[in-house]
Amino acid sequence: MTELKKGTWVVVTDSEKALFLRNLTDHDDPNLDVFDEEEQENPSDREQGANKPGRMHDTGMGHRSSMDDTDWHELQKERFAADLAEHLYEEAHKGAFDELVLVASPQVLGDLRREMHKEVAAKVVAEVPKTLTNHPVDKIESLVKKELDAA
């Protein structure tokens, strides 16, 4: 079982929004306080792309095929994980937290693990593979405690 100690940061994120919470009490009765929030604008791919997909000549007379266009929306989601990992690295170097709990979908957790610096990864005490960014804080508190008790 992982204990949610006083001062532990809980970062609840999806691929477009991150909530930064700090536990003000102990594991038995967690009290998570939102102290920061980051959100990026990520319009649909259709709104971000300027051109229609390109065309290329195929084998055969007069044959042309379309080429896949860049998925700008998906690229921005991947960049968000990299930006978040960098922010956590900066905060870890300032000594802002000793322990970190990550709450995100399995996909985002994987992206974060790939981007995270060793110093930050060493401070991760638990991962909760759920998307909770749009849940109220009291619901996040109870779900995180339940997940940590089960671990």
C-alpha positions, 0 to 999 in steps of 0.5 A: 500500500502506498501512503499519500503523505502530507505535501505529496503532489498529485498531478491529474492530467489528460492530453490537454489539461493538467491539474496540480494538487497538493495533499494538505493532510495525511493518507487516512483523510486526504485533502487535495488542494488545487494550486495550479492548472495548465490547459492548452488550446488544441483545436480539431485537426481540420481547424489546424491544417491549412492544406488538403492532403497532397497527391503523388504519382503512382505506378501506372499511367495517370494514377495518383494517390493521396498522401496522409496529412499530418495529424496536428491535433495528435501532435499537440497532444504528444507535445503536451506530455513533453511540456508537462514532463519538463515543467515537473523537472523544473519543479523537482529541481526547485525542491517543490515536491518529494513525492508525486502521484500521476493520474492519467489515462494509460496512453498519457501515462506512457507518453509521460514515462517516455518524456520524464527525467530520471529525477522526476521518475524517482519521485513517482510513488504511484500511478493511477491509470484513469482520466479524472481531469473533469471530476470534482476534487472530492471525487479525485481524493476518494478515487486516488485513496482507493487506488493507493489502498489497493496497490 
